[in-house]
Amino acid sequence: MRKINKPLAAIVIAAATMGLTACATQPTAAPAANVSTDNKSNHTIQVQSTEKVKVVPDMAEVSYSVSTQAEDAMGAQDKNTEDVNRVIDFLKKAGVDEKSIQTSNYGLNPIYDYTSGQKITGYEMRTGITVSDLPMDKLGTLVASSIEAGINNIDHIAYKSSKYEESYQEALKKAVTSSKAKADAIAAASGVSLGAITKVEELSSYNNIRYEGNEAAGLGTQADAKSIAVEPGQLDVEAEVTVSYSIQ
């Protein structure tokens, strides 16, 4: 977990954590704050607060893979290259930007016949293709058509929102606001008066999350591609802060 310490006059809002949960119409309540008080040395109350804002995803990332088999390694590689190129051509013709297409996870493995004493009977090559920044209104059609273009497996579908940064700023403001309410209650119960903010720490484990979970994993090619339903649900955009207040 990264901690960013800044004086009050120079607080910079930037970073986030995001998780995906089931659909809901209202933001979930923040968890109880982690609180520490030190009125002997620093004369402060410190409150940790987390808030979430729900957003509807409008972009998707799809991970495909193309597998080919042949009697020899070179044949498997040649066939795989041909099939992958055909899929990439299909994606470009479907309107996918070339910069959004990435090939990875190349693998070439022997195929064994264990009934004949672990004899090699052929080779299989597998290439992964990741397509990012797909508009949600095109996702269903693209997934349905990709199998016909030569895709053997749809490994997963993940979602994001183009309004992530805006939503994070909102969650961050809510986290600071809720910290004030909790600190007020603690101060009142402790018999002291709450003063001004002396320090804000913005907490996050990673500050550039683009896609998140809720994956339609392992779809394979067993089902009719035309029947695949895309239901992205909602994303939770989460902000966490630790705020220190002076006490009197």
Contacts in CASP RR format, 6 or more apart in sequence:
PFRMAT RR
TARGET T0000
AUTHOR 0000-0000-0000
METHOD contacts of the structure
MODEL  1
MRKINKPLAAIVIAAATMGLTACATQPTAAPAANVSTDNKSNHTIQVQST
EKVKVVPDMAEVSYSVSTQAEDAMGAQDKNTEDVNRVIDFLKKAGVDEKS
IQTSNYGLNPIYDYTSGQKITGYEMRTGITVSDLPMDKLGTLVASSIEAG
INNIDHIAYKSSKYEESYQEALKKAVTSSKAKADAIAAASGVSLGAITKV
EELSSYNNIRYEGNEAAGLGTQADAKSIAVEPGQLDVEAEVTVSYSIQ
1 203 0 8 1.000
1 204 0 8 1.000
1 205 0 8 1.000
2 15 0 8 1.000
2 203 0 8 1.000
2 204 0 8 1.000
2 205 0 8 1.000
2 207 0 8 1.000
3 201 0 8 1.000
3 202 0 8 1.000
3 203 0 8 1.000
4 12 0 8 1.000
4 15 0 8 1.000
4 201 0 8 1.000
4 202 0 8 1.000
5 199 0 8 1.000
5 201 0 8 1.000
6 12 0 8 1.000
6 199 0 8 1.000
6 200 0 8 1.000
6 202 0 8 1.000
7 199 0 8 1.000
8 196 0 8 1.000
8 197 0 8 1.000
8 198 0 8 1.000
8 199 0 8 1.000
8 200 0 8 1.000
11 200 0 8 1.000
11 202 0 8 1.000
13 169 0 8 1.000
13 172 0 8 1.000
13 202 0 8 1.000
14 202 0 8 1.000
14 207 0 8 1.000
15 202 0 8 1.000
15 204 0 8 1.000
15 207 0 8 1.000
16 164 0 8 1.000
16 168 0 8 1.000
16 204 0 8 1.000
16 206 0 8 1.000
16 207 0 8 1.000
16 209 0 8 1.000
16 237 0 8 1.000
16 238 0 8 1.000
16 239 0 8 1.000
17 204 0 8 1.000
17 205 0 8 1.000
17 206 0 8 1.000
17 209 0 8 1.000
17 238 0 8 1.000
17 239 0 8 1.000
17 240 0 8 1.000
18 164 0 8 1.000
18 168 0 8 1.000
18 209 0 8 1.000
18 212 0 8 1.000
18 235 0 8 1.000
18 236 0 8 1.000
18 237 0 8 1.000
18 238 0 8 1.000
19 212 0 8 1.000
19 213 0 8 1.000
19 235 0 8 1.000
19 236 0 8 1.000
19 238 0 8 1.000
20 159 0 8 1.000
20 212 0 8 1.000
20 213 0 8 1.000
20 214 0 8 1.000
20 234 0 8 1.000
20 235 0 8 1.000
20 236 0 8 1.000
21 28 0 8 1.000
21 234 0 8 1.000
21 236 0 8 1.000
22 233 0 8 1.000
22 234 0 8 1.000
23 233 0 8 1.000
23 234 0 8 1.000
24 54 0 8 1.000
24 234 0 8 1.000
26 54 0 8 1.000
27 51 0 8 1.000
27 52 0 8 1.000
27 53 0 8 1.000
27 54 0 8 1.000
27 174 0 8 1.000
28 52 0 8 1.000
28 236 0 8 1.000
30 49 0 8 1.000
30 50 0 8 1.000
30 51 0 8 1.000
30 52 0 8 1.000
30 174 0 8 1.000
30 175 0 8 1.000
30 178 0 8 1.000
31 50 0 8 1.000
33 47 0 8 1.000
33 48 0 8 1.000
33 49 0 8 1.000
33 178 0 8 1.000
33 179 0 8 1.000
33 182 0 8 1.000
34 47 0 8 1.000
34 48 0 8 1.000
35 45 0 8 1.000
35 46 0 8 1.000
35 47 0 8 1.000
35 48 0 8 1.000
35 182 0 8 1.000
35 186 0 8 1.000
36 45 0 8 1.000
36 46 0 8 1.000
37 44 0 8 1.000
37 45 0 8 1.000
37 46 0 8 1.000
37 186 0 8 1.000
37 190 0 8 1.000
37 247 0 8 1.000
38 44 0 8 1.000
38 46 0 8 1.000
39 190 0 8 1.000
39 192 0 8 1.000
39 247 0 8 1.000
42 244 0 8 1.000
43 246 0 8 1.000
43 247 0 8 1.000
43 248 0 8 1.000
44 198 0 8 1.000
44 244 0 8 1.000
44 245 0 8 1.000
44 246 0 8 1.000
44 247 0 8 1.000
45 183 0 8 1.000
45 186 0 8 1.000
45 187 0 8 1.000
45 190 0 8 1.000
45 192 0 8 1.000
45 194 0 8 1.000
45 244 0 8 1.000
45 245 0 8 1.000
45 247 0 8 1.000
46 242 0 8 1.000
46 243 0 8 1.000
46 244 0 8 1.000
46 245 0 8 1.000
47 179 0 8 1.000
47 182 0 8 1.000
47 183 0 8 1.000
47 186 0 8 1.000
47 242 0 8 1.000
47 243 0 8 1.000
47 244 0 8 1.000
47 245 0 8 1.000
48 179 0 8 1.000
48 203 0 8 1.000
48 240 0 8 1.000
48 241 0 8 1.000
48 242 0 8 1.000
48 243 0 8 1.000
49 175 0 8 1.000
49 176 0 8 1.000
49 178 0 8 1.000
49 179 0 8 1.000
49 182 0 8 1.000
49 240 0 8 1.000
49 241 0 8 1.000
49 242 0 8 1.000
49 243 0 8 1.000
50 175 0 8 1.000
50 238 0 8 1.000
50 239 0 8 1.000
50 240 0 8 1.000
51 171 0 8 1.000
51 172 0 8 1.000
51 174 0 8 1.000
51 175 0 8 1.000
51 178 0 8 1.000
51 238 0 8 1.000
51 239 0 8 1.000
52 171 0 8 1.000
52 236 0 8 1.000
52 237 0 8 1.000
52 238 0 8 1.000
52 239 0 8 1.000
53 167 0 8 1.000
53 168 0 8 1.000
53 170 0 8 1.000
53 171 0 8 1.000
53 174 0 8 1.000
53 236 0 8 1.000
53 237 0 8 1.000
54 234 0 8 1.000
54 235 0 8 1.000
54 236 0 8 1.000
54 237 0 8 1.000
55 161 0 8 1.000
55 163 0 8 1.000
55 164 0 8 1.000
55 167 0 8 1.000
55 234 0 8 1.000
55 235 0 8 1.000
55 237 0 8 1.000
56 161 0 8 1.000
56 232 0 8 1.000
56 233 0 8 1.000
56 234 0 8 1.000
56 235 0 8 1.000
57 136 0 8 1.000
57 159 0 8 1.000
57 160 0 8 1.000
57 161 0 8 1.000
57 232 0 8 1.000
57 233 0 8 1.000
57 234 0 8 1.000
57 235 0 8 1.000
58 135 0 8 1.000
58 136 0 8 1.000
58 160 0 8 1.000
58 161 0 8 1.000
58 162 0 8 1.000
58 163 0 8 1.000
59 133 0 8 1.000
59 134 0 8 1.000
59 135 0 8 1.000
59 136 0 8 1.000
59 159 0 8 1.000
59 160 0 8 1.000
59 161 0 8 1.000
59 162 0 8 1.000
60 134 0 8 1.000
60 135 0 8 1.000
60 136 0 8 1.000
60 139 0 8 1.000
60 157 0 8 1.000
60 158 0 8 1.000
60 159 0 8 1.000
60 160 0 8 1.000
60 230 0 8 1.000
60 232 0 8 1.000
61 130 0 8 1.000
61 131 0 8 1.000
61 132 0 8 1.000
61 133 0 8 1.000
61 134 0 8 1.000
61 157 0 8 1.000
61 158 0 8 1.000
61 159 0 8 1.000
61 160 0 8 1.000
61 210 0 8 1.000
61 211 0 8 1.000
62 130 0 8 1.000
62 131 0 8 1.000
62 134 0 8 1.000
62 139 0 8 1.000
62 142 0 8 1.000
62 143 0 8 1.000
62 146 0 8 1.000
62 154 0 8 1.000
62 156 0 8 1.000
62 157 0 8 1.000
63 128 0 8 1.000
63 129 0 8 1.000
63 130 0 8 1.000
63 131 0 8 1.000
63 154 0 8 1.000
63 155 0 8 1.000
63 156 0 8 1.000
63 157 0 8 1.000
63 158 0 8 1.000
64 87 0 8 1.000
64 128 0 8 1.000
64 129 0 8 1.000
64 130 0 8 1.000
64 131 0 8 1.000
64 146 0 8 1.000
64 151 0 8 1.000
64 153 0 8 1.000
64 154 0 8 1.000
64 155 0 8 1.000
65 105 0 8 1.000
65 126 0 8 1.000
65 127 0 8 1.000
65 128 0 8 1.000
65 129 0 8 1.000
65 151 0 8 1.000
65 152 0 8 1.000
65 153 0 8 1.000
65 155 0 8 1.000
66 80 0 8 1.000
66 83 0 8 1.000
66 84 0 8 1.000
66 87 0 8 1.000
66 126 0 8 1.000
66 127 0 8 1.000
66 128 0 8 1.000
66 129 0 8 1.000
66 150 0 8 1.000
66 151 0 8 1.000
66 152 0 8 1.000
67 80 0 8 1.000
67 124 0 8 1.000
67 125 0 8 1.000
67 126 0 8 1.000
67 152 0 8 1.000
67 153 0 8 1.000
68 76 0 8 1.000
68 79 0 8 1.000
68 80 0 8 1.000
68 83 0 8 1.000
68 124 0 8 1.000
68 125 0 8 1.000
69 76 0 8 1.000
69 79 0 8 1.000
69 111 0 8 1.000
69 122 0 8 1.000
69 123 0 8 1.000
69 124 0 8 1.000
69 125 0 8 1.000
70 76 0 8 1.000
70 78 0 8 1.000
70 79 0 8 1.000
70 122 0 8 1.000
70 123 0 8 1.000
71 121 0 8 1.000
71 122 0 8 1.000
71 123 0 8 1.000
72 122 0 8 1.000
72 123 0 8 1.000
73 108 0 8 1.000
73 123 0 8 1.000
73 125 0 8 1.000
75 123 0 8 1.000
76 108 0 8 1.000
76 122 0 8 1.000
76 123 0 8 1.000
76 124 0 8 1.000
76 125 0 8 1.000
77 108 0 8 1.000
77 125 0 8 1.000
79 125 0 8 1.000
80 125 0 8 1.000
80 126 0 8 1.000
80 127 0 8 1.000
83 150 0 8 1.000
84 103 0 8 1.000
84 127 0 8 1.000
84 129 0 8 1.000
86 149 0 8 1.000
86 150 0 8 1.000
87 129 0 8 1.000
87 146 0 8 1.000
87 149 0 8 1.000
87 150 0 8 1.000
87 151 0 8 1.000
88 101 0 8 1.000
88 103 0 8 1.000
88 129 0 8 1.000
90 145 0 8 1.000
90 146 0 8 1.000
90 149 0 8 1.000
90 150 0 8 1.000
91 101 0 8 1.000
91 129 0 8 1.000
91 131 0 8 1.000
91 142 0 8 1.000
91 146 0 8 1.000
91 149 0 8 1.000
92 98 0 8 1.000
92 101 0 8 1.000
94 138 0 8 1.000
94 142 0 8 1.000
94 145 0 8 1.000
96 131 0 8 1.000
96 134 0 8 1.000
96 142 0 8 1.000
97 133 0 8 1.000
100 131 0 8 1.000
100 132 0 8 1.000
100 133 0 8 1.000
100 134 0 8 1.000
101 129 0 8 1.000
101 130 0 8 1.000
101 131 0 8 1.000
102 129 0 8 1.000
102 130 0 8 1.000
102 131 0 8 1.000
102 132 0 8 1.000
103 127 0 8 1.000
103 128 0 8 1.000
103 129 0 8 1.000
103 130 0 8 1.000
104 127 0 8 1.000
104 128 0 8 1.000
104 129 0 8 1.000
104 130 0 8 1.000
105 126 0 8 1.000
105 127 0 8 1.000
105 128 0 8 1.000
106 125 0 8 1.000
106 126 0 8 1.000
106 127 0 8 1.000
106 128 0 8 1.000
107 125 0 8 1.000
107 126 0 8 1.000
107 127 0 8 1.000
108 123 0 8 1.000
108 124 0 8 1.000
108 125 0 8 1.000
108 126 0 8 1.000
109 123 0 8 1.000
109 124 0 8 1.000
109 125 0 8 1.000
109 126 0 8 1.000
110 120 0 8 1.000
110 122 0 8 1.000
110 123 0 8 1.000
110 124 0 8 1.000
111 120 0 8 1.000
111 121 0 8 1.000
111 122 0 8 1.000
111 123 0 8 1.000
111 124 0 8 1.000
112 118 0 8 1.000
112 119 0 8 1.000
112 120 0 8 1.000
112 121 0 8 1.000
113 119 0 8 1.000
113 120 0 8 1.000
113 121 0 8 1.000
128 155 0 8 1.000
129 151 0 8 1.000
131 142 0 8 1.000
132 210 0 8 1.000
132 211 0 8 1.000
134 142 0 8 1.000
136 159 0 8 1.000
136 230 0 8 1.000
136 232 0 8 1.000
139 157 0 8 1.000
139 230 0 8 1.000
140 228 0 8 1.000
140 230 0 8 1.000
143 154 0 8 1.000
143 157 0 8 1.000
143 219 0 8 1.000
143 225 0 8 1.000
143 228 0 8 1.000
143 230 0 8 1.000
144 225 0 8 1.000
144 226 0 8 1.000
144 228 0 8 1.000
145 225 0 8 1.000
146 154 0 8 1.000
146 225 0 8 1.000
147 154 0 8 1.000
147 221 0 8 1.000
147 225 0 8 1.000
148 225 0 8 1.000
151 221 0 8 1.000
152 220 0 8 1.000
152 221 0 8 1.000
153 218 0 8 1.000
153 219 0 8 1.000
153 220 0 8 1.000
153 221 0 8 1.000
154 216 0 8 1.000
154 218 0 8 1.000
154 219 0 8 1.000
154 220 0 8 1.000
154 221 0 8 1.000
155 217 0 8 1.000
155 218 0 8 1.000
155 219 0 8 1.000
156 215 0 8 1.000
156 216 0 8 1.000
156 217 0 8 1.000
156 218 0 8 1.000
157 215 0 8 1.000
157 216 0 8 1.000
157 219 0 8 1.000
157 230 0 8 1.000
158 211 0 8 1.000
158 212 0 8 1.000
158 213 0 8 1.000
158 214 0 8 1.000
158 215 0 8 1.000
159 211 0 8 1.000
159 212 0 8 1.000
159 213 0 8 1.000
159 214 0 8 1.000
159 232 0 8 1.000
159 233 0 8 1.000
159 235 0 8 1.000
160 210 0 8 1.000
160 211 0 8 1.000
160 212 0 8 1.000
160 235 0 8 1.000
161 167 0 8 1.000
161 235 0 8 1.000
161 237 0 8 1.000
164 209 0 8 1.000
164 210 0 8 1.000
164 235 0 8 1.000
164 237 0 8 1.000
167 237 0 8 1.000
168 237 0 8 1.000
168 239 0 8 1.000
170 237 0 8 1.000
171 237 0 8 1.000
171 238 0 8 1.000
171 239 0 8 1.000
172 202 0 8 1.000
172 239 0 8 1.000
172 241 0 8 1.000
174 239 0 8 1.000
175 239 0 8 1.000
175 240 0 8 1.000
175 241 0 8 1.000
176 200 0 8 1.000
176 241 0 8 1.000
176 243 0 8 1.000
179 241 0 8 1.000
179 243 0 8 1.000
180 243 0 8 1.000
180 245 0 8 1.000
183 194 0 8 1.000
183 243 0 8 1.000
183 245 0 8 1.000
184 194 0 8 1.000
187 193 0 8 1.000
187 194 0 8 1.000
187 245 0 8 1.000
187 247 0 8 1.000
190 247 0 8 1.000
192 247 0 8 1.000
192 248 0 8 1.000
193 247 0 8 1.000
193 248 0 8 1.000
194 245 0 8 1.000
194 246 0 8 1.000
194 247 0 8 1.000
195 245 0 8 1.000
195 246 0 8 1.000
195 247 0 8 1.000
195 248 0 8 1.000
196 245 0 8 1.000
196 246 0 8 1.000
197 243 0 8 1.000
197 244 0 8 1.000
197 245 0 8 1.000
198 244 0 8 1.000
198 245 0 8 1.000
198 246 0 8 1.000
199 243 0 8 1.000
199 244 0 8 1.000
200 241 0 8 1.000
200 242 0 8 1.000
200 243 0 8 1.000
200 244 0 8 1.000
201 241 0 8 1.000
201 242 0 8 1.000
201 243 0 8 1.000
202 239 0 8 1.000
202 240 0 8 1.000
202 241 0 8 1.000
203 240 0 8 1.000
203 241 0 8 1.000
203 242 0 8 1.000
204 239 0 8 1.000
204 240 0 8 1.000
212 235 0 8 1.000
214 232 0 8 1.000
214 233 0 8 1.000
214 235 0 8 1.000
216 228 0 8 1.000
216 230 0 8 1.000
219 228 0 8 1.000
END
